[in-house]
Amino acid sequence: MFKKNDFEVFEDDTLSGRLQLIRQQLDPKFQKFGDELLSALEEKYQSKFYMKIAKHQRRTKNPPPDTWLAINQNKRGYKKTPHVELGLWPDRYFITFSLLADINKRPEYYPIIQDLEKRIIDGGWGVSNDHTQPELFTASDSYKKILKRYTSVKSSDFVIGFTLNKDSEIVERGDFDKLLFDKFMKLVQFMVEINEQVAN
């Protein structure tokens, strides 16, 4: 399903052109892959999950720098609740679990994510305070700093995840859908556990 030529959509620097390519080439893949994720998640957790594919409707001038699908457990929307995304920046695939800056009940998450430190480090995940940037930092080096910033700087996000560079050997070989699928399922575990502790 996903192939290295997915990144060709970013070669069009016009708003209309890139949006058209995203809708034609990536959104059908997101829909199919997302439906498979929803089916697996609902079977595993016996709970309802919801998917949203980015439409970039607020953009009027600049083309979107990335595009994605998001899954959460709240039908009213995902941005103010814990959610997991699968998407593309121009140079990498990303799968991230996020608590954004304006999430509902933000302080209630602080002790929970503090307790996740060892699992996130042991899992080899990357971490970040900014979901609008592609870089993730090694959790073993950066988790405490990322956590401190999220608990003290109102505009910061809390992001953990995995990226796969478009020039990596894995992408060059192709057939990496299962890797993306498995990483997504693992990140959802954090979302489900956290949602059980903080009701939205």
N, C-alpha and C positions, 0 to 999 in steps of 0.2 A: 504493500500500500504506500508507505512513505518511501521516497527515493530522493537522491541527491538533487535531482532537478526541481524539487519543491522550492528550492531557494531562488529559482529564476524569477519568481514573482517580484523580488526586490530589485531587479534590474530596471524595472520601469519606475522612473522618478516622478511621474505625474500622479496626482490623486486619483483621477478617474481610471487611468490605466492600471495602476496597482490594485485598486479595489476590484476592478473587473477580473484581473488575474486571480486574486484571492478567492473571489466568488466562484470562478470557474474551476480552478485547479486545487485549492486547498479546502474550501468549505465542504465539498462532498466527501473528502477524506475525513475531515473532522466529524462529520455527521455519522459516517459509517463506524469509525473508530470509537466515537463517543457512545453510540448505541450499544456497541459490544461491551464497553466499560460499564454502562448503566446496567445492562443485563447481568454481568458478573457481580457487580456491587450489590444489586438488590437480592440476588440469590445468596450471596455470602452473608450479608448483614440482615436480611429480611426487613429491610427498611426502604423508604422512598428516597431517591436521589434525583437531582434536577440538573440539566445541562443547558448551557448558554454558549453559542458561538458568536464571537466578536463580530459586530457589523460596522463598527467605526463610523456611526451615523453623525457624530458631532464634528467630524473633520470636514473643514471647508476649504483648506488650502494645501497643507502638507500631507503627503501620503503617510499611512501608518508605518511606524518603524518596526512593528511586530504584529503578530496575529495569533489567535489562540481559541481554544475551547475551555470552558470552566465547568466544573461539577461541584455542587454543594448539596446541602440537605434542607434548604429553605426555599420554597417556591416563590417567595417574594423578591428574590434577587440574591446575588452572590457576593457583591463587593463589600457589604457590611457584615458578612458572616465568614467563618472559616471556609476556605475553598481550595481546590486543587486545579491547576491549569496545565494543559499541554499546548505548546505553541512553538513558533519559530521566530527567532531574530535572524537578521541577514546572514549570520555566520554560525548559527547553532540551533538545535532543538532544545527546548527546555521543558522540564516538568517541575512545578513548584507548588508547595503548600504555603498559603499566605494568610496572615492576619494583617490587614491593611490599617493605615493610620486612623481612619474614621470608623473602625469596626464597632459594632454595638457592644456595650459592657466591657470595654477594653481592659480596665484594671483587673477584672476577674481572671484574665488569661495569664497574668504575670507569674503567679506561683506555679501554674501548670506547666508553662514552657520552661521555667527554671528547672523543674524536675525532669524535663526531657533531655537535658544536656548530654548525659552519658549515652543514651540511645541514639541521639543524632550524631554524635561524634563516632560511636562504634559503627553506625550505619554508613559512614563515609559521605554523608551529605554535605552540600555547600550551604552557606548562609549569607544573608544580605539584609540591609535595612531599606532597600529601595527596589520596589517591583518594576520601576520604569527603566531599570538598567540591566543589561544582560549578565554582568559579572556576579558570580557567586564565590565566596571566600571559604577556604577550608575550615570546617567547624572546629577541628582540634586547635586551630590557631586563633579563631575569631569569635567563637560562640559567646564567651563572656562579654566581649565588647559589643556584639550585636544585641545581646539581651539587655545590657545596661542602657544602650541608646534607645531601644524600644520602650523601656520603662521610664525613661526620663525626657525624651524629646517627642513632643506631640505629633510632629509631622513625619515621624519615621514609621516604616513598616517592619514586620517580622516575616522573613521569607526563608524557607529551607527548600532544598531541591537538588536537581541533577541537570547537567547540560551535556549535550552530545555535539561536538564540533562537526560542521559539515565536511571538513577535510580529514576527519578521523578515519582510521582503517576500517572501523565498524561500518561507517556510512558508505565508504568506498565499496565495500563488499556487498552492501545491500542486505535485505532480509533482517532488519532490526526492529520490526514491529513488536515482537515479543519482549524485547528489552524495554521499550517504551511502556508497553502494557504493564509489565511487572513492576517497574519503578512507580508508575501511577498508582497501582494497587497498594504498594507499600506506603506511599505517602498518605493515601486515604485513611490508613489506620490511625494516623495522628489526628486527622480531622474528626473521625468518628469518636475516638476516645475523648477529645476535647469537647465535642458537642454533648457528650454524655454528662460532662461536668458543668458546662455553661449553657443553659437553655436559651435559644434564640427564637 
